[in-house]
Amino acid sequence: MSKQSNVQGVIDGKLAPCSKKSNCVSTEHTNPNRSMPPIEYKGIHLNQAKDVLIDVLATIPKLEVKKNDGHYIYVEAKTMIFKFVHNVEFYFDDVQKLIHFRSSSRMGFADFGTNKRRMQAVVARFYRQADQVK
């Protein structure tokens, strides 16, 4: 019940922009309703930040890491009831010590806040767990 993934990965140090639909949230979006701040990982190394993020993702139901390559992680997330697939991408900017992310629905126009709530949960859990690593 989902279209094929249109994930493009990282291009010129950025994730793909969100479409004009309101079913996407990103750290690089210009619309404040669809933008979130990137995750900071100052005080820990890149590999530690990646390990923390992978551990966090494992705690969230219906998420599956599909690609973990260098500074990039791609995850497929399924909604609980209808099993719609969402694309979730993370890009680690090790110079700025930031994790940029983009979470978007593959189908439909609106997601009723699903992507934003998911990413808020990921961010909160990341900071809790990263504090234990420092």
N, C-alpha and C positions, 0 to 999 in steps of 0.2 A: 504494500500500500504506500510505497514511496518511490519517487523518481530516483534516478541515478544521482550519485553525488556529483556536484560540480565544484568540488574542492580544488583550489588551485595552489595551495601551499603558500610559500613566502616568495614574493616577487619584489626585488629591489628593497629588501629589508622591511617589507610590510605585508600584512595579510590582505586578501582580497577585500575590497569595500563591500559593505552591505548593499543589497539591491534597494530599490525604492519601496519595497514592501515593508510592512512594520513587523515582520517576523524575524528580526535579527538584532543582536546587540554586539557591540564591538568597542574595544578600547580606542580605536582610531576613528570612530564615527563622529561627525560634526553635530548631529542632532542630540541635544542633551537628554532627551527621552530614550534614546537608543545607544547612548554612550555610557561607558563605565571606566573608571580609572584602571590603569594596568596594575598588576600585582608587583610589589617591590620585593626583591630578595637580597637586600643589602645585609652584609654580615655573614652570608653563607656563599659557598661556591656554586657554580652552575650545576655540577653533578648532584650536589645536595638538594638544590632547588628542584631539579628534575625528579629526584627520588621522592621528595615530599609531595610534589604534584601527582606523581603516579600513585603513591599511597592514598592520597586524598580521592583521586578518581575511583579507586577500587572500593571506596566506602559508599559511593553513590550508586543506587540501583539502576540497572538498565543502561550503563555506560560500558563501552568496550573500546579499548585502545587499539586502533588499527595500524598506526604508524608512529614510531618513536625513533626519530632520525636526527641526530645532531642537536640543533637548536629548535626543532619543530616536533610537535606532537599533534596527531590527528585522532579524534575520538568520534565514534558514532553513539548517539544517545537516542533511546526510544522512549516515547511517552508511555505512561503507565497503562492507560485504558485502551487507546486506539493503536498503539505501537507505531505512531508516526516517527520517522527517523529524522534526527537533526544532526547537522554537522557542527562539530566543535573543534576549533583549532587553537593551538598555543604556539607562540613564537617567543623564544628567549633572547632578549637583547642583553648580552653579557657586558657590553660597554656601559650601558645605563643601569644594569641590574634590574631590568623590568621584564615581566612576562605579559606580552600583549595577547589578547584572545579575541575570538570571534565565534559566536554561537548563532546558528541560523536554521530555520525550518526548511526542509526541502520542498514542502507543499504548502499551499494556502497563502493567504494574505496576512492574516493576523495570527499571533500565537498566544494571545491573552496573557502575556507576561511570562510564559514558560521559560524562555531562554534567559531572561534577566534573573528570574528566581534561581535557576540552576547555577548561573555564574555567581550570584551572590553567595550561594551555599559553598561553591568551590573556593571562592576568595576567603570567606570566613574560616573554613576548615584549613586552608593553606596557612594562613597567619597563625592559627592556634598550633598547628603541627610544626611550623618553621621555628616558632619561639622555643620549642623543646630541643631543636637541633643546635641553636646558637650557644 
